[in-house]
Amino acid sequence: MNDTTKILTIQDISCFGQCSITVALPIVSAFGIETAILPSAVLSTHTAGFTDFTVRDLTEDLPEIRKHWEKEGIDFDAIYTGFIASIEQLDYIKDIIDSRLKDEGLVFVDPAMADHGEFYNGFDQEFADKMGELCKLGDYILPNTTEACFILHKPWKEEFTREEMLEMANELAAFTKRYVILKGDTNEEGKLGMIVLDKQKSTCEIVYNDKIDYVSHGTGDVFASAFVGSTMVGKAPTSAAKIAGEFTKMAIEKTVGDENHKYGVKFEQVILDLKELLDSN
């Protein structure tokens, strides 16, 4: 990375609630990386725990923004995708990757569409199949076990054995240019593992962080954003996964016990600790 490195993140803006762009923009920027945004939609709040939220779908804006960027010669060293608002947007995003990513640029795909065995509201298997096509453009893909199962047409369950997790990671290799970061290995007591598969080198490692029994919206976005930032400043995927997992854990620890804070995790309170995590990993 140099001082002109630019990343584009494509995901929704939830005006209230710590997820998507409101997480990605500050976290990636904290690594010293200029971060541009392309909103897939604007929501009054995120969709977990809130009712009657407003949604403004921005599908029609995506190709017009791409055209303007082409005219201005704006391009990016990396593109990081998260929550995509409609199946039509996936083709527009492919066009943006094709036209606005620099030669040798990197693509990070967080297929944010499902968790705990269920699709998010408005998504289905057709969307998952189309998301699988987008993943194939990714140098790094970062699914949780639910998203992996939908991409692979596998049944989901609460717990997977180590062998099943490794099998899933290997099958996901068909959906990435190089790296699979599969989140959700729970086979080590008190730990949460991320499987890091390098398709090119045919290697597979498991990175562990302490597990905290706390469920919150947006933790996947916190992890993905810290992983992207760590990678872009030169960390190897296993180190980046360790940093991202530890950062997410620290944010959760700051949030546990606050009954009035159910809409995300307090990542802002540990964002200054990223430098120490980078130095120690």
Secondary structure as GFF3:
##gff-version 3
##sequence-region A 1 281
A	DSSP	beta_strand	6	14	.	.	.	ID=ss1
A	DSSP	alpha_helix	21	30	.	.	.	ID=ss2
A	DSSP	beta_strand	34	43	.	.	.	ID=ss3
A	DSSP	beta_strand	55	57	.	.	.	ID=ss4
A	DSSP	alpha_helix	61	72	.	.	.	ID=ss5
A	DSSP	beta_strand	76	81	.	.	.	ID=ss6
A	DSSP	alpha_helix	87	100	.	.	.	ID=ss7
A	DSSP	beta_strand	101	109	.	.	.	ID=ss8
A	DSSP	beta_strand	114	115	.	.	.	ID=ss9
A	DSSP	beta_strand	118	119	.	.	.	ID=ss10
A	DSSP	alpha_helix	125	135	.	.	.	ID=ss11
A	DSSP	beta_strand	140	141	.	.	.	ID=ss12
A	DSSP	alpha_helix	145	152	.	.	.	ID=ss13
A	DSSP	alpha_helix	162	172	.	.	.	ID=ss14
A	DSSP	three_ten_helix	173	175	.	.	.	ID=ss15
A	DSSP	beta_strand	179	185	.	.	.	ID=ss16
A	DSSP	beta_strand	191	198	.	.	.	ID=ss17
A	DSSP	beta_strand	203	210	.	.	.	ID=ss18
A	DSSP	alpha_helix	219	232	.	.	.	ID=ss19
A	DSSP	alpha_helix	237	255	.	.	.	ID=ss20
A	DSSP	three_ten_helix	267	273	.	.	.	ID=ss21
A	DSSP	alpha_helix	274	280	.	.	.	ID=ss22
###
